[in-house]
Amino acid sequence: MDTASPRLNRELTTFLLLTFGLSSIFYVLIASAKTLGAGGGLYVPMLMWCPGISALITRLIFQRDLRGEGWTWGPTRYELAGYALPIAYAACAYGAVWIFDFGDVDLSRFHTSAFRFLVLGLAISIAFALGEELGWRGFLVPKLAERFSFTQTAVISGIIWSSWHVPLIIFADYNGGTPTWYSIACFAVMVVGISFPLAWLRLRSGSVWPAAILHASHNLFIQGFFDRVTVDTGNTKYLLSEFGAVLALAAAITGVIFWRLDREPRVLASASASAAGAAL
């Protein structure tokens, strides 16, 4: 009798229940204030760590250790790819809107020093993003990959990840200032799109760090630079930010590239480690 599937079901169910259960505490706190700035801005990083904490608790329950999260650094080329990729797809999206005059760019709106932005900003962004990535890519992706194909793993993890953000879009100010349905649709396309390189990097490298760095780089450069220097000329908000159609399209194209690059990443180091840990 194959006991792997029932056990995997229990692990995934436990992780998702813990993640959304813990997150609901911060959903309520943020929604009651209708802003991500609630709690002096501290509720957001606490919320971002809910998936990671849930993943670690789930591993302790079923494995009695924390192996399988992808703690090792792995080949540095994957971390460098994670850092560069968001800059590339964001530059294409924002550059196209600026060039075709659907929005303006004003670099004088960016006042942060290069050191503070690139070093301190990235460090803080990684500290926050790691909380999510220990859950989504550290735990969820390799677990899904034990049962599903790479394509299915990327899509399923992307749908769960985007759904986790929906309460903030509906009940707080984490949106593009466009109709709610439009912000959710564009955000979901973007998230599912970048779930392909995130899953690919996680499975190919056997490390969670490339995914954490990609996530951090995405947040840092899109929210901290590209959004800041972009001037809305009327309909720009429908095209850019994490809730705009052009960035969603750029992310979707990125996803297709990684889907075609290698549909079945061969290094499933974390999944193997998890299975080994469970057998002990």
MARLUMBA-472370 format. One record per residue: y, x, z of N, C-alpha, C in turn. Coordinates in pm, whole numbers, padded with zeros to 5 digits, always signed. Layout:
<atoms>
YXZYXZYXZ;...
</atoms>
This chain:
<atoms>
-00120+00084+00000+00000+00000+00000+00125+00088+00000;+00218+00059-00091+00342+00136-00102+00445+00082-00003;+00474+00164+00098+00571+00121+00201+00711+00172+00171;+00726+00244+00058+00857+00304+00028+00962+00197+00000;+00926+00097-00081+01023-00006-00120+01073-00088-00002;+00985-00141+00085+01035-00213+00202+01123-00127+00291;+01086-00001+00307+01168+00088+00390+01303+00110+00325;+01305+00132+00193+01430+00152+00121+01518+00028+00132;+01457-00088+00121+01532-00214+00136+01597-00221+00273;+01522-00184+00376+01576-00190+00512+01690-00090+00529;+01674+00028+00471+01780+00129+00482+01908+00082+00414;+01894+00030+00293+02012-00016+00218+02077-00135+00288;+01995-00228+00335+02048-00346+00404+02122-00305+00531;+02062-00215+00608+02126-00168+00731+02259-00101+00702;+02260-00014+00601+02383+00056+00564+02493-00042+00523;+02460-00139+00440+02562-00233+00391+02611-00325+00502;+02521-00369+00588+02563-00455+00699+02654-00379+00795;+02619-00255+00825+02703-00174+00913+02839-00147+00847;+02837-00113+00718+02962-00079+00649+03058-00197+00647;+03011-00310+00602+03100-00426+00591+03130-00486+00728;+03037-00471+00822+03063-00519+00957+03173-00439+01026;+03161-00307+01022+03265-00222+01081+03397-00238+01007;+03389-00245+00875+03511-00256+00794+03586-00385+00822;+03513-00492+00855+03577-00621+00877+03677-00616+00993;+03653-00525+01087+03749-00509+01198+03885-00468+01143;+03885-00374+01052+04010-00323+00997+04065-00414+00887;+03976-00487+00818+04024-00589+00724+04114-00687+00798;+04066-00734+00913+04140-00834+00990+04273-00777+01039;+04269-00655+01092+04391-00594+01145+04494-00571+01034;+04448-00524+00919+04539-00499+00808+04588-00630+00747;+04497-00725+00731+04534-00853+00670+04632-00930+00757;+04617-00921+00888+04708-00993+00977+04851-00940+00964;+04864-00811+00931+04997-00752+00912+05039-00756+00765;+04942-00786+00678+04966-00795+00532+05014-00664+00471;+04981-00551+00533+05024-00422+00479+04929-00311+00522;+04911-00212+00433+04830-00096+00467+04897-00009+00572;+05023-00033+00597+05096+00042+00698+05071-00006+00839;+04989-00108+00855+04960-00161+00989+04899-00052+01077;+04930-00062+01206+04878+00037+01300+04933+00175+01278;+05056+00180+01228+05117+00310+01199+05048+00384+01086;+04976+00308+01003+04903+00368+00891+04767+00424+00930;+04728+00412+01056+04602+00469+01102+04481+00384+01070;+04502+00254+01045+04388+00168+01016+04321+00206+00884;+04398+00257+00789+04341+00291+00658+04240+00405+00669;+04274+00521+00729+04171+00624+00741+04053+00581+00827;+04078+00497+00927+03967+00445+01006+03875+00359+00920;+03936+00277+00835+03858+00195+00743+03780+00283+00646;+03844+00388+00595+03779+00476+00498+03659+00548+00558;+03657+00564+00689+03544+00631+00751+03430+00536+00787;+03450+00407+00771+03343+00311+00803+03217+00332+00719;+03227+00353+00586+03103+00379+00510+03032+00507+00556;+03109+00612+00584+03047+00737+00625+02978+00726+00760;+03044+00663+00855+02984+00644+00987+02859+00557+00975;+02867+00455+00893+02751+00366+00873+02634+00441+00812;+02663+00531+00717+02557+00611+00655+02490+00701+00757;+02570+00765+00842+02514+00855+00942+02430+00779+01044;+02479+00663+01086+02403+00580+01181+02270+00537+01118;+02276+00496+00990+02155+00452+00921+02053+00564+00912;+02099+00685+00881+02006+00798+00874+01944+00827+01012;+02024+00817+01116+01971+00841+01250+01867+00735+01287;+01891+00613+01246+01796+00505+01278+01662+00528+01208;+01667+00562+01078+01544+00569+00999+01485+00709+00988;+01570+00812+00995+01521+00949+00980+01522+01027+01112;+01610+00984+01203+01635+01056+01328+01699+01193+01305;+01762+01208+01191+01841+01328+01163+01942+01291+01055;+02028+01387+01019+02135+01361+00923+02112+01433+00791;+01989+01472+00765+01960+01539+00639+01967+01441+00522;+01998+01496+00405+02001+01413+00285+02140+01370+00242;+02241+01399+00325+02378+01358+00289+02442+01449+00185;+02381+01564+00160+02439+01658+00065+02544+01746+00128;+02514+01798+00245+02611+01877+00321+02641+02012+00256;+02544+02070+00186+02564+02202+00128+02670+02198+00018;+02735+02311-00004+02845+02318-00101+02795+02304-00244;+02689+02371-00280+02638+02365-00416+02718+02455-00509;+02682+02458-00640+02756+02540-00738+02903+02496-00746;+02993+02592-00734+03136+02561-00727+03188+02493-00853;+03121+02512-00966+03169+02448-01089+03174+02296-01076;+03088+02240-00994+03089+02095-00976+03209+02050-00893;+03243+02129-00791+03363+02097-00712+03489+02111-00797;+03493+02214-00882+03609+02232-00970+03619+02117-01070;+03506+02071-01120+03506+01957-01211+03557+01832-01140;+03515+01814-01015+03562+01699-00938+03712+01702-00917;+03767+01821-00896+03912+01836-00877+03988+01807-01005;+03940+01860-01117+04014+01852-01243+04004+01717-01313;+03892+01650-01296+03867+01529-01374+03973+01420-01355;+04012+01385-01231+04115+01281-01215+04249+01321-01277;+04282+01449-01271+04406+01495-01333+04402+01470-01483;+04284+01494-01543+04269+01478-01687+04281+01331-01729;+04204+01240-01664+04210+01102-01712+04341+01034-01672;+04399+01075-01560+04529+01019-01522+04638+01068-01617;+04635+01197-01654+04736+01250-01745+04729+01180-01880;+04609+01151-01927+04593+01079-02054+04651+00938-02045;+04620+00868-01936+04668+00730-01921+04819+00723-01904;+04871+00800-01810+05015+00796-01783+05093+00855-01899;+05041+00965-01957+05109+01026-02069+05122+00931-02187;+05017+00855-02214+05021+00760-02325+05128+00653-02302;+05136+00601-02180+05235+00498-02148+05376+00555-02158;+05395+00677-02110+05527+00739-02119+05566+00766-02265;+05473+00819-02343+05502+00855-02481+05536+00733-02566;+05462+00625-02545+05485+00505-02625+05589+00411-02562;+05660+00464-02463+05777+00397-02406+05746+00263-02340;+05626+00255-02280+05595+00136-02200+05627+00161-02053;+05680+00278-02026+05722+00317-01892+05793+00449-01903;+05880+00479-01808+05955+00604-01810+05901+00699-01704;+05934+00827-01720+05895+00927-01622+06021+00996-01571;+06028+01011-01440+06143+01075-01376+06090+01172-01271;+06079+01299-01311+06023+01401-01221+06109+01427-01099;+06235+01387-01103+06323+01408-00988+06282+01320-00870;+06197+01224-00893+06150+01137-00785+06043+01204-00700;+05994+01320-00747+05892+01393-00672+05960+01504-00593;+05959+01492-00461+06036+01584-00376+05949+01677-00292;+05818+01667-00303+05728+01746-00219+05709+01886-00276;+05707+01987-00191+05684+02123-00237+05541+02138-00290;+05523+02234-00379+05392+02255-00439+05287+02288-00333;+05322+02373-00236+05227+02410-00132+05187+02289-00049;+05284+02213-00007+05255+02097+00077+05171+01995+00001;+05199+01978-00127+05126+01878-00204+04985+01926-00238;+04974+02047-00295+04846+02094-00346+04752+02143-00237;+04806+02195-00129+04720+02250-00023+04705+02150+00092;+04816+02120+00158+04807+02028+00271+04770+01887+00225;+04831+01844+00116+04801+01709+00065+04656+01694+00029;+04600+01794-00039+04459+01786-00077+04368+01790+00045;+04401+01873+00143+04319+01882+00263+04312+01748+00336;+04427+01685+00351+04431+01554+00418+04357+01450+00337;+04377+01455+00205+04310+01358+00118+04159+01373+00123;+04110+01498+00129+03966+01520+00140+03914+01467+00273;+03990+01489+00380+03947+01441+00512+03929+01290+00513;+04016+01219+00442+04005+01074+00434+03893+01033+00338;+03891+01094+00219+03794+01055+00116+03651+01085+00159;+03632+01190+00238+03498+01225+00282+03434+01111+00360;+03514+01035+00434+03461+00922+00508+03394+00822+00417;+03459+00792+00306+03397+00700+00210+03279+00765+00140;+03297+00890+00098+03196+00952+00014+03066+00980+00087;+03070+01006+00216+02945+01019+00292+02864+00890+00284;+02935+00778+00269+02866+00650+00254+02826+00621+00111;+02924+00618+00021+02896+00574-00117+02811+00675-00193;+02849+00801-00192+02774+00901-00267+02678+00981-00180;+02713+01002-00053+02622+01076+00033+02494+01000+00060;+02507+00870+00083+02391+00788+00118+02351+00692+00005;+02445+00608-00038+02410+00497-00126+02356+00543-00261;+02425+00635-00327+02384+00677-00461+02243+00738-00463;+02212+00837-00378+02075+00890-00383+01969+00789-00344;+02003+00696-00255+01906+00592-00220+01881+00500-00339;+01988+00459-00407+01972+00374-00526+01894+00448-00634;+01918+00580-00645+01852+00660-00749+01702+00672-00725;+01657+00644-00604+01513+00645-00577+01444+00530-00650;+01519+00425-00680+01459+00307-00742+01513+00279-00881;+01640+00305-00903+01704+00264-01028+01734+00382-01118;+01763+00352-01245+01807+00454-01339+01947+00502-01302;+01988+00611-01367+02123+00661-01342+02228+00557-01374;+02215+00490-01487+02312+00388-01528+02320+00278-01425;+02205+00227-01382+02203+00120-01283+02260+00168-01150;+02228+00290-01112+02279+00346-00986+02431+00353-00988;+02488+00402-01098+02633+00414-01109+02699+00277-01106;+02644+00182-01180+02705+00048-01187+02695-00024-01053;+02577-00023-00993+02558-00093-00865+02648-00034-00757;+02649+00099-00748+02734+00162-00645+02880+00135-00673;+02919+00129-00801+03058+00100-00836+03098-00042-00800;+03008-00136-00822+03037-00277-00788+03052-00292-00636;+02963-00229-00561+02972-00237-00415+03102-00171-00367;+03133-00057-00422+03253+00017-00384+03379-00062-00414;+03386-00121-00532+03505-00200-00567+03514-00326-00482;+03401-00389-00454+03401-00511-00371+03452-00482-00231;+03421-00363-00182+03465-00324-00047+03618-00321-00038;+03687-00297-00150+03833-00292-00151+03899-00429-00168;+03823-00528-00213+03882-00657-00252+03963-00723-00140;+03915-00725-00014+03997-00787+00091+04136-00727+00102;+04149-00597+00078+04281-00532+00085+04370-00576-00032;+04309-00600-00147+04385-00644-00263+04434-00787-00244;+04348-00871-00187+04382-01013-00172+04475-01038-00054;+04445-00976+00060+04514-01012+00183+04620-00912+00230;+04632-00799+00162+04733-00700+00200+04811-00658+00077;+04876-00545+00084+04962-00501-00026+04899-00391-00109;+04766-00383-00108+04696-00285-00191+04668-00350-00326;+04769-00358-00409+04758-00421-00540+04873-00372-00627;+04874-00416-00752+04975-00368-00844+05098-00454-00856;+05110-00557-00771+05221-00649-00784+05205-00742-00901;+05085-00750-00954+05051-00840-01064+04967-00953-01005;+04931-01056-01086+04842-01160-01033+04716-01099-00972;+04671-01158-00863+04558-01102-00788+04437-01079-00876;+04405-01177-00960+04287-01164-01046+04299-01044-01138;+04420-01018-01184+04443-00906-01276+04426-00773-01203;+04482-00762-01083+04466-00639-01005+04320-00613-00974;+04246-00717-00936+04105-00700-00904+04026-00657-01027;+04053-00722-01141+03978-00691-01264+04001-00547-01308;+04127-00504-01313+04157-00367-01356+04101-00266-01258;+04115-00295-01130+04065-00204-01027+03913-00191-01038;+03844-00301-01059+03697-00298-01068+03651-00217-01188;+03718-00234-01302+03682-00157-01421+03703-00008-01395;+03816+00025-01333+03845+00164-01303+03740+00223-01209;+03707+00152-01103+03614+00203-01002+03474+00219-01060;+03426+00121-01135+03294+00133-01196+03294+00249-01296;+03405+00266-01369+03414+00376-01463+03400+00511-01397;+03474+00535-01290+03467+00667-01226+03343+00680-01137;+03270+00570-01117+03145+00580-01043+03041+00659-01121;+03055+00665-01253+02961+00742-01334+02977+00893-01309;+03097+00951-01323+03107+01094-01290+03079+01123-01143;+03117+01032-01054+03089+01054-00912+02938+01059-00886;+02865+00965-00942+02719+00964-00923+02656+01084-00993;+02705+01116-01112+02649+01230-01187+02667+01360-01109;+02788+01383-01059+02815+01505-00984+02730+01512-00857;+02716+01398-00790+02637+01394-00666+02490+01427-00693;+02435+01365-00795+02293+01383-00822+02264+01518-00886;+02352+01563-00973+02328+01691-01040+02346+01808-00944;+02447+01803-00859+02475+01916-00769+02392+01912-00642;+02347+01794-00602+02279+01780-00475+02373+01787-00357;+02505+01781-00385+02606+01795-00281+02702+01677-00284;+02752+01639-00167+02851+01532-00159+02992+01583-00184;+03012+01716-00178+03147+01771-00186+03215+01751-00322;+03146+01764-00435+03215+01735-00561+03269+01592-00567;+03192+01496-00514+03238+01357-00512+03357+01340-00418;+03351+01403-00301+03462+01394-00206+03589+01454-00266;+03575+01566-00336+03692+01630-00396+03745+01547-00511;+03657+01490-00593+03703+01402-00702+03780+01283-00646;+03724+01220-00544+03789+01104-00481+03925+01144-00424;+03928+01258-00356+04054+01305-00296+04156+01340-00403;+04113+01406-00509+04203+01443-00618+04258+01319-00686;+04174+01220-00706+04217+01092-00765+04328+01030-00681;+04304+01016-00552+04404+00955-00464+04533+01037-00460;+04518+01169-00451+04634+01256-00436+04723+01252-00560;+04663+01273-00676+04745+01287-00797+04793+01153-00852;+04710+01050-00844+04753+00920-00897+04855+00856-00804;+04821+00845-00676+04911+00779-00582+05027+00868-00541;+05001+00998-00530+05103+01089-00478+05193+01151-00582;+05149+01156-00708+05233+01216-00812+05261+01120-00927;+05159+01079-01000+05182+01000-01121+05253+00868-01093;+05209+00795-00989+05276+00670-00955+05420+00695-00910;+05438+00805-00839+05570+00833-00782+05673+00865-00890;+05634+00934-00994+05731+00975-01097+05743+00874-01211;+05663+00769-01206+05669+00667-01311+05774+00562-01279;+05854+00527-01378+05958+00425-01364+05913+00299-01438;+05907+00189-01365+05866+00062-01425+05978+00008-01513;+05948-00012-01640+06049-00063-01733+06031-00211-01764;+05948-00277-01685+05929-00421-01704+05785-00463-01692;+05698-00407-01778+05557-00442-01776+05468-00322-01740;+05531-00215-01695+05456-00094-01666+05348-00119-01559;+05376-00203-01464+05281-00229-01356+05152-00291-01407;+05156-00352-01525+05034-00409-01583+04948-00302-01649;+05006-00184-01668+04938-00079-01743+04892+00038-01657;+04972+00072-01556+04944+00191-01477+04916+00157-01331;+04897+00258-01251+04849+00253-01113+04701+00218-01117;+04640+00213-01001+04497+00181-00993+04468+00036-01031;+04570-00040-01059+04553-00182-01090+04605-00216-01229;+04619-00113-01313+04670-00132-01447+04563-00112-01553;+04584-00170-01669+04483-00172-01774+04462-00036-01839;+04567+00044-01855+04551+00171-01925+04473+00272-01842;+04501+00280-01713+04422+00369-01628+04278+00320-01620;+04259+00189-01616+04123+00134-01615+04049+00174-01742;+04119+00169-01856+04058+00209-01983+04022+00357-01982;+04113+00441-01932+04086+00585-01925+03965+00613-01836;+03954+00541-01725+03840+00558-01635+03711+00512-01701;+03718+00401-01776+03600+00349-01845+03552+00449-01950;+03645+00508-02023+03608+00608-02124+03544+00729-02056;+03600+00769-01942+03541+00879-01865+03398+00845-01825;+03378+00721-01781+03244+00678-01744+03147+00685-01861;+03192+00644-01978+03106+00648-02097+03068+00792-02131;+03164+00883-02118+03137+01025-02146+03025+01076-02057;+03032+01044-01927+02927+01092-01835+02797+01016-01854;+02805+00893-01897+02684+00816-01928+02610+00879-02046;+02685+00924-02147+02625+00987-02263+02590+01134-02239;+02661+01196-02146+02638+01337-02118+02496+01364-02073;+02447+01282-01984+02312+01300-01932+02277+01173-01856;+02197+01089-01917+02172+00958-01857+02083+00966-01733;+02012+01075-01718+01927+01090-01600+01947+01229-01540;+02052+01247-01458+02071+01378-01391+01942+01419-01320;+01903+01543-01339+01769+01584-01298+01759+01633-01154;+01868+01675-01095+01861+01731-00960+01890+01621-00859;+01786+01569-00798+01802+01466-00696+01773+01528-00560;+01848+01633-00529+01820+01712-00409+01828+01628-00284;+01931+01542-00274+01949+01466-00151+01840+01364-00132;+01797+01300-00242+01691+01201-00232+01561+01269-00187;+01534+01388-00242+01414+01460-00201+01420+01500-00055;+01538+01545-00012+01554+01585+00128+01536+01467+00220;+01588+01353+00179+01575+01233+00261+01431+01193+00276;+01357+01199+00162+01217+01162+00166+01138+01257+00254;+01172+01386+00245+01104+01484+00328+01132+01460+00476;+01258+01426+00506+01294+01400+00644+01221+01279+00700;+01206+01176+00615+01139+01055+00660+00990+01080+00687;+00933+01182+00617+00792+01208+00632+00761+01289+00757;+00865+01349+00816+00842+01432+00934+00808+01348+01057;
</atoms>
